Amino acid sequence: MKQLTHFDEKFNKEKSPVILLLDNITGEANIGSIFRTADAFNVEKIVFSGTEPNLDSRRLQKTARNTHKTVVYEFTQDAQGFIRDLKDNSNVYALEITSASIPVEDFKYSEEKKNVILILGNEVSGINKELLEISDKHLHINMFGQNSSMNVAQAAGIALYEISKTIFAFTKK
């Protein structure tokens, strides 16, 4: 057995139909980490809304490890309009604990709508009310400790893992 390098790995390069909508996420380390996770799951793109990221930040670049140069991204002033424009062909999920949220591991992919828009919220205030209302469903990560939330970049990784399991299992049928 030998440890593989980036050049030896044998992973499939499947494109995920997931679009990450980052609602006013401002932490440069979080944004860099989300870029890196988005690359790992080969998401369609990242859409920033609210606060435009500083892609010149050394902290963001160091955390992203150049994935900010390879992952497709854009900025929108109008997140609700962005969602409305894609809603006919997308299921919209907000990763937020609400009275109506379901565990992310219960996510089921449906090919009736091609894309999945996953909304992630601000590090302090979460997802804004208007985006929660326009979402088809709310997802949460079951928590077993005392805290009821976790770092947004870590939550993105867990959610993408659970969502990708369902998407890729569905597309292999």
PyMOL commands that place a pseudoatom at each C-alpha (Angstrom):
pseudoatom trace, name=CA, resn=MET, resi=1, chain=A, elem=C, hetatm=0, pos=[0.000, 0.000, 0.000]
pseudoatom trace, name=CA, resn=LYS, resi=2, chain=A, elem=C, hetatm=0, pos=[1.179, 3.529, -0.738]
pseudoatom trace, name=CA, resn=GLN, resi=3, chain=A, elem=C, hetatm=0, pos=[-0.380, 6.890, -0.110]
pseudoatom trace, name=CA, resn=LEU, resi=4, chain=A, elem=C, hetatm=0, pos=[-1.615, 8.413, -3.360]
pseudoatom trace, name=CA, resn=THR, resi=5, chain=A, elem=C, hetatm=0, pos=[-0.750, 11.903, -4.533]
pseudoatom trace, name=CA, resn=HIS, resi=6, chain=A, elem=C, hetatm=0, pos=[-3.072, 14.331, -6.307]
pseudoatom trace, name=CA, resn=PHE, resi=7, chain=A, elem=C, hetatm=0, pos=[-1.736, 12.907, -9.576]
pseudoatom trace, name=CA, resn=ASP, resi=8, chain=A, elem=C, hetatm=0, pos=[-2.392, 9.253, -8.650]
pseudoatom trace, name=CA, resn=GLU, resi=9, chain=A, elem=C, hetatm=0, pos=[-5.949, 9.503, -7.345]
pseudoatom trace, name=CA, resn=LYS, resi=10, chain=A, elem=C, hetatm=0, pos=[-8.646, 7.538, -9.095]
pseudoatom trace, name=CA, resn=PHE, resi=11, chain=A, elem=C, hetatm=0, pos=[-11.813, 9.470, -8.274]
pseudoatom trace, name=CA, resn=ASN, resi=12, chain=A, elem=C, hetatm=0, pos=[-14.490, 9.965, -10.912]
pseudoatom trace, name=CA, resn=LYS, resi=13, chain=A, elem=C, hetatm=0, pos=[-14.836, 13.587, -12.024]
pseudoatom trace, name=CA, resn=GLU, resi=14, chain=A, elem=C, hetatm=0, pos=[-18.626, 13.693, -11.990]
pseudoatom trace, name=CA, resn=LYS, resi=15, chain=A, elem=C, hetatm=0, pos=[-20.244, 17.121, -12.089]
pseudoatom trace, name=CA, resn=SER, resi=16, chain=A, elem=C, hetatm=0, pos=[-22.741, 17.707, -9.308]
pseudoatom trace, name=CA, resn=PRO, resi=17, chain=A, elem=C, hetatm=0, pos=[-25.970, 19.565, -10.147]
pseudoatom trace, name=CA, resn=VAL, resi=18, chain=A, elem=C, hetatm=0, pos=[-25.602, 21.587, -6.928]
pseudoatom trace, name=CA, resn=ILE, resi=19, chain=A, elem=C, hetatm=0, pos=[-25.397, 25.374, -6.835]
pseudoatom trace, name=CA, resn=LEU, resi=20, chain=A, elem=C, hetatm=0, pos=[-24.288, 26.842, -3.513]
pseudoatom trace, name=CA, resn=LEU, resi=21, chain=A, elem=C, hetatm=0, pos=[-25.953, 30.161, -2.690]
pseudoatom trace, name=CA, resn=LEU, resi=22, chain=A, elem=C, hetatm=0, pos=[-23.976, 31.882, 0.068]
pseudoatom trace, name=CA, resn=ASP, resi=23, chain=A, elem=C, hetatm=0, pos=[-26.234, 34.374, 1.817]
pseudoatom trace, name=CA, resn=ASN, resi=24, chain=A, elem=C, hetatm=0, pos=[-24.021, 37.102, 3.236]
pseudoatom trace, name=CA, resn=ILE, resi=25, chain=A, elem=C, hetatm=0, pos=[-21.194, 34.807, 4.343]
pseudoatom trace, name=CA, resn=THR, resi=26, chain=A, elem=C, hetatm=0, pos=[-18.309, 37.097, 5.228]
pseudoatom trace, name=CA, resn=GLY, resi=27, chain=A, elem=C, hetatm=0, pos=[-15.572, 35.073, 6.939]
pseudoatom trace, name=CA, resn=GLU, resi=28, chain=A, elem=C, hetatm=0, pos=[-12.623, 34.806, 4.570]
pseudoatom trace, name=CA, resn=ALA, resi=29, chain=A, elem=C, hetatm=0, pos=[-11.496, 31.474, 6.012]
pseudoatom trace, name=CA, resn=ASN, resi=30, chain=A, elem=C, hetatm=0, pos=[-15.058, 30.163, 5.699]
pseudoatom trace, name=CA, resn=ILE, resi=31, chain=A, elem=C, hetatm=0, pos=[-15.303, 31.309, 2.077]
pseudoatom trace, name=CA, resn=GLY, resi=32, chain=A, elem=C, hetatm=0, pos=[-11.937, 29.758, 1.237]
pseudoatom trace, name=CA, resn=SER, resi=33, chain=A, elem=C, hetatm=0, pos=[-12.969, 26.522, 2.905]
pseudoatom trace, name=CA, resn=ILE, resi=34, chain=A, elem=C, hetatm=0, pos=[-16.284, 26.488, 1.032]
pseudoatom trace, name=CA, resn=PHE, resi=35, chain=A, elem=C, hetatm=0, pos=[-14.408, 26.957, -2.264]
pseudoatom trace, name=CA, resn=ARG, resi=36, chain=A, elem=C, hetatm=0, pos=[-12.264, 23.955, -1.413]
pseudoatom trace, name=CA, resn=THR, resi=37, chain=A, elem=C, hetatm=0, pos=[-15.273, 21.846, -0.438]
pseudoatom trace, name=CA, resn=ALA, resi=38, chain=A, elem=C, hetatm=0, pos=[-17.163, 22.963, -3.561]
pseudoatom trace, name=CA, resn=ASP, resi=39, chain=A, elem=C, hetatm=0, pos=[-14.216, 21.757, -5.634]
pseudoatom trace, name=CA, resn=ALA, resi=40, chain=A, elem=C, hetatm=0, pos=[-14.128, 18.420, -3.799]
pseudoatom trace, name=CA, resn=PHE, resi=41, chain=A, elem=C, hetatm=0, pos=[-17.807, 17.827, -4.594]
pseudoatom trace, name=CA, resn=ASN, resi=42, chain=A, elem=C, hetatm=0, pos=[-17.478, 19.368, -8.088]
pseudoatom trace, name=CA, resn=VAL, resi=43, chain=A, elem=C, hetatm=0, pos=[-20.485, 21.647, -7.623]
pseudoatom trace, name=CA, resn=GLU, resi=44, chain=A, elem=C, hetatm=0, pos=[-21.855, 23.550, -10.586]
pseudoatom trace, name=CA, resn=LYS, resi=45, chain=A, elem=C, hetatm=0, pos=[-21.015, 26.929, -9.044]
pseudoatom trace, name=CA, resn=ILE, resi=46, chain=A, elem=C, hetatm=0, pos=[-21.023, 29.165, -6.009]
pseudoatom trace, name=CA, resn=VAL, resi=47, chain=A, elem=C, hetatm=0, pos=[-23.257, 32.240, -5.991]
pseudoatom trace, name=CA, resn=PHE, resi=48, chain=A, elem=C, hetatm=0, pos=[-22.466, 34.962, -3.466]
pseudoatom trace, name=CA, resn=SER, resi=49, chain=A, elem=C, hetatm=0, pos=[-25.181, 37.339, -2.300]
pseudoatom trace, name=CA, resn=GLY, resi=50, chain=A, elem=C, hetatm=0, pos=[-25.220, 40.132, 0.241]
pseudoatom trace, name=CA, resn=THR, resi=51, chain=A, elem=C, hetatm=0, pos=[-21.498, 40.760, 0.709]
pseudoatom trace, name=CA, resn=GLU, resi=52, chain=A, elem=C, hetatm=0, pos=[-19.115, 40.323, -2.197]
pseudoatom trace, name=CA, resn=PRO, resi=53, chain=A, elem=C, hetatm=0, pos=[-16.077, 38.235, -1.178]
pseudoatom trace, name=CA, resn=ASN, resi=54, chain=A, elem=C, hetatm=0, pos=[-12.579, 39.679, -1.149]
pseudoatom trace, name=CA, resn=LEU, resi=55, chain=A, elem=C, hetatm=0, pos=[-10.856, 37.152, -3.405]
pseudoatom trace, name=CA, resn=ASP, resi=56, chain=A, elem=C, hetatm=0, pos=[-7.564, 39.025, -2.952]
pseudoatom trace, name=CA, resn=SER, resi=57, chain=A, elem=C, hetatm=0, pos=[-7.499, 38.106, 0.734]
pseudoatom trace, name=CA, resn=ARG, resi=58, chain=A, elem=C, hetatm=0, pos=[-4.419, 36.050, 1.656]
pseudoatom trace, name=CA, resn=ARG, resi=59, chain=A, elem=C, hetatm=0, pos=[-6.438, 34.181, 4.270]
pseudoatom trace, name=CA, resn=LEU, resi=60, chain=A, elem=C, hetatm=0, pos=[-9.125, 33.217, 1.727]
pseudoatom trace, name=CA, resn=GLN, resi=61, chain=A, elem=C, hetatm=0, pos=[-6.517, 32.196, -0.861]
pseudoatom trace, name=CA, resn=LYS, resi=62, chain=A, elem=C, hetatm=0, pos=[-4.493, 30.161, 1.628]
pseudoatom trace, name=CA, resn=THR, resi=63, chain=A, elem=C, hetatm=0, pos=[-7.590, 28.304, 2.830]
pseudoatom trace, name=CA, resn=ALA, resi=64, chain=A, elem=C, hetatm=0, pos=[-8.955, 27.798, -0.696]
pseudoatom trace, name=CA, resn=ARG, resi=65, chain=A, elem=C, hetatm=0, pos=[-5.630, 26.394, -1.988]
pseudoatom trace, name=CA, resn=ASN, resi=66, chain=A, elem=C, hetatm=0, pos=[-6.282, 27.867, -5.460]
pseudoatom trace, name=CA, resn=THR, resi=67, chain=A, elem=C, hetatm=0, pos=[-9.784, 26.402, -5.794]
pseudoatom trace, name=CA, resn=HIS, resi=68, chain=A, elem=C, hetatm=0, pos=[-11.091, 29.998, -5.985]
pseudoatom trace, name=CA, resn=LYS, resi=69, chain=A, elem=C, hetatm=0, pos=[-9.449, 29.977, -9.427]
pseudoatom trace, name=CA, resn=THR, resi=70, chain=A, elem=C, hetatm=0, pos=[-11.107, 26.749, -10.620]
pseudoatom trace, name=CA, resn=VAL, resi=71, chain=A, elem=C, hetatm=0, pos=[-14.601, 26.719, -9.091]
pseudoatom trace, name=CA, resn=VAL, resi=72, chain=A, elem=C, hetatm=0, pos=[-17.127, 28.753, -11.071]
pseudoatom trace, name=CA, resn=TYR, resi=73, chain=A, elem=C, hetatm=0, pos=[-18.618, 31.576, -9.025]
pseudoatom trace, name=CA, resn=GLU, resi=74, chain=A, elem=C, hetatm=0, pos=[-20.644, 34.728, -9.438]
pseudoatom trace, name=CA, resn=PHE, resi=75, chain=A, elem=C, hetatm=0, pos=[-22.102, 37.510, -7.326]
pseudoatom trace, name=CA, resn=THR, resi=76, chain=A, elem=C, hetatm=0, pos=[-25.736, 38.584, -7.301]
pseudoatom trace, name=CA, resn=GLN, resi=77, chain=A, elem=C, hetatm=0, pos=[-27.331, 41.627, -5.708]
pseudoatom trace, name=CA, resn=ASP, resi=78, chain=A, elem=C, hetatm=0, pos=[-30.716, 39.870, -5.894]
pseudoatom trace, name=CA, resn=ALA, resi=79, chain=A, elem=C, hetatm=0, pos=[-30.649, 36.376, -4.383]
pseudoatom trace, name=CA, resn=GLN, resi=80, chain=A, elem=C, hetatm=0, pos=[-34.443, 36.046, -4.541]
pseudoatom trace, name=CA, resn=GLY, resi=81, chain=A, elem=C, hetatm=0, pos=[-34.433, 36.960, -8.230]
pseudoatom trace, name=CA, resn=PHE, resi=82, chain=A, elem=C, hetatm=0, pos=[-31.609, 34.482, -8.855]
pseudoatom trace, name=CA, resn=ILE, resi=83, chain=A, elem=C, hetatm=0, pos=[-33.685, 31.728, -7.244]
pseudoatom trace, name=CA, resn=ARG, resi=84, chain=A, elem=C, hetatm=0, pos=[-36.883, 32.750, -9.067]
pseudoatom trace, name=CA, resn=ASP, resi=85, chain=A, elem=C, hetatm=0, pos=[-35.022, 32.617, -12.399]
pseudoatom trace, name=CA, resn=LEU, resi=86, chain=A, elem=C, hetatm=0, pos=[-33.923, 29.011, -11.745]
pseudoatom trace, name=CA, resn=LYS, resi=87, chain=A, elem=C, hetatm=0, pos=[-36.875, 27.733, -9.665]
pseudoatom trace, name=CA, resn=ASP, resi=88, chain=A, elem=C, hetatm=0, pos=[-38.626, 25.970, -12.576]
pseudoatom trace, name=CA, resn=ASN, resi=89, chain=A, elem=C, hetatm=0, pos=[-35.612, 23.697, -13.011]
pseudoatom trace, name=CA, resn=SER, resi=90, chain=A, elem=C, hetatm=0, pos=[-34.275, 23.607, -9.432]
pseudoatom trace, name=CA, resn=ASN, resi=91, chain=A, elem=C, hetatm=0, pos=[-35.177, 22.369, -5.984]
pseudoatom trace, name=CA, resn=VAL, resi=92, chain=A, elem=C, hetatm=0, pos=[-34.213, 24.975, -3.400]
pseudoatom trace, name=CA, resn=TYR, resi=93, chain=A, elem=C, hetatm=0, pos=[-33.009, 23.852, 0.031]
pseudoatom trace, name=CA, resn=ALA, resi=94, chain=A, elem=C, hetatm=0, pos=[-32.004, 26.074, 2.934]
pseudoatom trace, name=CA, resn=LEU, resi=95, chain=A, elem=C, hetatm=0, pos=[-29.524, 24.597, 5.400]
pseudoatom trace, name=CA, resn=GLU, resi=96, chain=A, elem=C, hetatm=0, pos=[-31.043, 26.049, 8.552]
pseudoatom trace, name=CA, resn=ILE, resi=97, chain=A, elem=C, hetatm=0, pos=[-32.646, 24.642, 11.691]
pseudoatom trace, name=CA, resn=THR, resi=98, chain=A, elem=C, hetatm=0, pos=[-36.313, 25.680, 11.590]
pseudoatom trace, name=CA, resn=SER, resi=99, chain=A, elem=C, hetatm=0, pos=[-39.595, 24.335, 12.915]
pseudoatom trace, name=CA, resn=ALA, resi=100, chain=A, elem=C, hetatm=0, pos=[-40.113, 22.709, 9.489]
pseudoatom trace, name=CA, resn=SER, resi=101, chain=A, elem=C, hetatm=0, pos=[-36.575, 21.459, 8.793]
pseudoatom trace, name=CA, resn=ILE, resi=102, chain=A, elem=C, hetatm=0, pos=[-35.754, 17.823, 8.123]
pseudoatom trace, name=CA, resn=PRO, resi=103, chain=A, elem=C, hetatm=0, pos=[-32.432, 16.073, 8.751]
pseudoatom trace, name=CA, resn=VAL, resi=104, chain=A, elem=C, hetatm=0, pos=[-30.067, 16.469, 5.800]
pseudoatom trace, name=CA, resn=GLU, resi=105, chain=A, elem=C, hetatm=0, pos=[-29.585, 12.690, 5.679]
pseudoatom trace, name=CA, resn=ASP, resi=106, chain=A, elem=C, hetatm=0, pos=[-33.283, 12.422, 4.727]
pseudoatom trace, name=CA, resn=PHE, resi=107, chain=A, elem=C, hetatm=0, pos=[-32.645, 14.475, 1.557]
pseudoatom trace, name=CA, resn=LYS, resi=108, chain=A, elem=C, hetatm=0, pos=[-33.922, 12.713, -1.562]
pseudoatom trace, name=CA, resn=TYR, resi=109, chain=A, elem=C, hetatm=0, pos=[-32.858, 13.792, -5.031]
pseudoatom trace, name=CA, resn=SER, resi=110, chain=A, elem=C, hetatm=0, pos=[-35.551, 14.018, -7.680]
pseudoatom trace, name=CA, resn=GLU, resi=111, chain=A, elem=C, hetatm=0, pos=[-34.627, 14.296, -11.333]
pseudoatom trace, name=CA, resn=GLU, resi=112, chain=A, elem=C, hetatm=0, pos=[-37.912, 16.096, -12.102]
pseudoatom trace, name=CA, resn=LYS, resi=113, chain=A, elem=C, hetatm=0, pos=[-35.971, 19.290, -11.396]
pseudoatom trace, name=CA, resn=LYS, resi=114, chain=A, elem=C, hetatm=0, pos=[-32.417, 19.064, -12.623]
pseudoatom trace, name=CA, resn=ASN, resi=115, chain=A, elem=C, hetatm=0, pos=[-30.552, 21.339, -10.189]
pseudoatom trace, name=CA, resn=VAL, resi=116, chain=A, elem=C, hetatm=0, pos=[-30.293, 21.668, -6.444]
pseudoatom trace, name=CA, resn=ILE, resi=117, chain=A, elem=C, hetatm=0, pos=[-29.747, 25.114, -4.959]
pseudoatom trace, name=CA, resn=LEU, resi=118, chain=A, elem=C, hetatm=0, pos=[-28.363, 24.814, -1.436]
pseudoatom trace, name=CA, resn=ILE, resi=119, chain=A, elem=C, hetatm=0, pos=[-28.532, 28.036, 0.563]
pseudoatom trace, name=CA, resn=LEU, resi=120, chain=A, elem=C, hetatm=0, pos=[-26.003, 28.586, 3.343]
pseudoatom trace, name=CA, resn=GLY, resi=121, chain=A, elem=C, hetatm=0, pos=[-26.362, 31.524, 5.718]
pseudoatom trace, name=CA, resn=ASN, resi=122, chain=A, elem=C, hetatm=0, pos=[-24.360, 34.157, 7.514]
pseudoatom trace, name=CA, resn=GLU, resi=123, chain=A, elem=C, hetatm=0, pos=[-22.064, 33.025, 10.318]
pseudoatom trace, name=CA, resn=VAL, resi=124, chain=A, elem=C, hetatm=0, pos=[-24.074, 34.894, 12.971]
pseudoatom trace, name=CA, resn=SER, resi=125, chain=A, elem=C, hetatm=0, pos=[-27.607, 35.494, 11.700]
pseudoatom trace, name=CA, resn=GLY, resi=126, chain=A, elem=C, hetatm=0, pos=[-28.090, 32.501, 9.392]
pseudoatom trace, name=CA, resn=ILE, resi=127, chain=A, elem=C, hetatm=0, pos=[-30.236, 32.641, 6.254]
pseudoatom trace, name=CA, resn=ASN, resi=128, chain=A, elem=C, hetatm=0, pos=[-32.431, 35.703, 5.832]
pseudoatom trace, name=CA, resn=LYS, resi=129, chain=A, elem=C, hetatm=0, pos=[-36.187, 35.268, 6.227]
pseudoatom trace, name=CA, resn=GLU, resi=130, chain=A, elem=C, hetatm=0, pos=[-37.029, 35.990, 2.569]
pseudoatom trace, name=CA, resn=LEU, resi=131, chain=A, elem=C, hetatm=0, pos=[-34.726, 33.200, 1.352]
pseudoatom trace, name=CA, resn=LEU, resi=132, chain=A, elem=C, hetatm=0, pos=[-36.147, 30.785, 3.923]
pseudoatom trace, name=CA, resn=GLU, resi=133, chain=A, elem=C, hetatm=0, pos=[-39.650, 31.565, 2.635]
pseudoatom trace, name=CA, resn=ILE, resi=134, chain=A, elem=C, hetatm=0, pos=[-38.724, 31.018, -1.029]
pseudoatom trace, name=CA, resn=SER, resi=135, chain=A, elem=C, hetatm=0, pos=[-37.025, 27.659, -0.260]
pseudoatom trace, name=CA, resn=ASP, resi=136, chain=A, elem=C, hetatm=0, pos=[-38.791, 24.406, -1.075]
pseudoatom trace, name=CA, resn=LYS, resi=137, chain=A, elem=C, hetatm=0, pos=[-37.485, 22.711, 2.069]
pseudoatom trace, name=CA, resn=HIS, resi=138, chain=A, elem=C, hetatm=0, pos=[-35.297, 23.408, 5.055]
pseudoatom trace, name=CA, resn=LEU, resi=139, chain=A, elem=C, hetatm=0, pos=[-32.579, 20.939, 6.006]
pseudoatom trace, name=CA, resn=HIS, resi=140, chain=A, elem=C, hetatm=0, pos=[-30.665, 20.660, 9.256]
pseudoatom trace, name=CA, resn=ILE, resi=141, chain=A, elem=C, hetatm=0, pos=[-27.740, 18.653, 10.559]
pseudoatom trace, name=CA, resn=ASN, resi=142, chain=A, elem=C, hetatm=0, pos=[-28.629, 16.633, 13.642]
pseudoatom trace, name=CA, resn=MET, resi=143, chain=A, elem=C, hetatm=0, pos=[-26.615, 17.919, 16.592]
pseudoatom trace, name=CA, resn=PHE, resi=144, chain=A, elem=C, hetatm=0, pos=[-25.788, 15.765, 19.602]
pseudoatom trace, name=CA, resn=GLY, resi=145, chain=A, elem=C, hetatm=0, pos=[-23.895, 18.207, 21.821]
pseudoatom trace, name=CA, resn=GLN, resi=146, chain=A, elem=C, hetatm=0, pos=[-24.965, 21.319, 23.698]
pseudoatom trace, name=CA, resn=ASN, resi=147, chain=A, elem=C, hetatm=0, pos=[-24.663, 23.764, 20.786]
pseudoatom trace, name=CA, resn=SER, resi=148, chain=A, elem=C, hetatm=0, pos=[-27.392, 24.079, 18.164]
pseudoatom trace, name=CA, resn=SER, resi=149, chain=A, elem=C, hetatm=0, pos=[-25.159, 25.251, 15.317]
pseudoatom trace, name=CA, resn=MET, resi=150, chain=A, elem=C, hetatm=0, pos=[-21.769, 24.651, 13.746]
pseudoatom trace, name=CA, resn=ASN, resi=151, chain=A, elem=C, hetatm=0, pos=[-19.324, 26.475, 11.533]
pseudoatom trace, name=CA, resn=VAL, resi=152, chain=A, elem=C, hetatm=0, pos=[-20.856, 27.223, 8.121]
pseudoatom trace, name=CA, resn=ALA, resi=153, chain=A, elem=C, hetatm=0, pos=[-17.938, 25.732, 6.173]
pseudoatom trace, name=CA, resn=GLN, resi=154, chain=A, elem=C, hetatm=0, pos=[-18.126, 22.493, 8.183]
pseudoatom trace, name=CA, resn=ALA, resi=155, chain=A, elem=C, hetatm=0, pos=[-21.892, 22.396, 7.736]
pseudoatom trace, name=CA, resn=ALA, resi=156, chain=A, elem=C, hetatm=0, pos=[-21.453, 22.863, 3.976]
pseudoatom trace, name=CA, resn=GLY, resi=157, chain=A, elem=C, hetatm=0, pos=[-19.173, 19.821, 3.829]
pseudoatom trace, name=CA, resn=ILE, resi=158, chain=A, elem=C, hetatm=0, pos=[-21.554, 17.621, 5.793]
pseudoatom trace, name=CA, resn=ALA, resi=159, chain=A, elem=C, hetatm=0, pos=[-24.559, 18.736, 3.726]
pseudoatom trace, name=CA, resn=LEU, resi=160, chain=A, elem=C, hetatm=0, pos=[-22.756, 18.260, 0.407]
pseudoatom trace, name=CA, resn=TYR, resi=161, chain=A, elem=C, hetatm=0, pos=[-21.661, 14.795, 1.469]
pseudoatom trace, name=CA, resn=GLU, resi=162, chain=A, elem=C, hetatm=0, pos=[-25.204, 13.720, 2.354]
pseudoatom trace, name=CA, resn=ILE, resi=163, chain=A, elem=C, hetatm=0, pos=[-26.736, 15.351, -0.730]
pseudoatom trace, name=CA, resn=SER, resi=164, chain=A, elem=C, hetatm=0, pos=[-24.082, 13.913, -3.057]
pseudoatom trace, name=CA, resn=LYS, resi=165, chain=A, elem=C, hetatm=0, pos=[-24.670, 10.370, -1.791]
pseudoatom trace, name=CA, resn=THR, resi=166, chain=A, elem=C, hetatm=0, pos=[-28.278, 10.607, -2.925]
pseudoatom trace, name=CA, resn=ILE, resi=167, chain=A, elem=C, hetatm=0, pos=[-27.584, 12.436, -6.202]
pseudoatom trace, name=CA, resn=PHE, resi=168, chain=A, elem=C, hetatm=0, pos=[-24.865, 10.086, -7.404]
pseudoatom trace, name=CA, resn=ALA, resi=169, chain=A, elem=C, hetatm=0, pos=[-26.751, 6.969, -6.297]
pseudoatom trace, name=CA, resn=PHE, resi=170, chain=A, elem=C, hetatm=0, pos=[-29.764, 8.237, -8.268]
pseudoatom trace, name=CA, resn=THR, resi=171, chain=A, elem=C, hetatm=0, pos=[-27.777, 9.066, -11.410]
pseudoatom trace, name=CA, resn=LYS, resi=172, chain=A, elem=C, hetatm=0, pos=[-26.050, 5.651, -11.458]
pseudoatom trace, name=CA, resn=LYS, resi=173, chain=A, elem=C, hetatm=0, pos=[-29.415, 3.845, -11.793]
for i in range(1, 173): cmd.bond("trace and resi %d" % i, "trace and resi %d" % (i + 1))
show_as sticks, trace
zoom trace
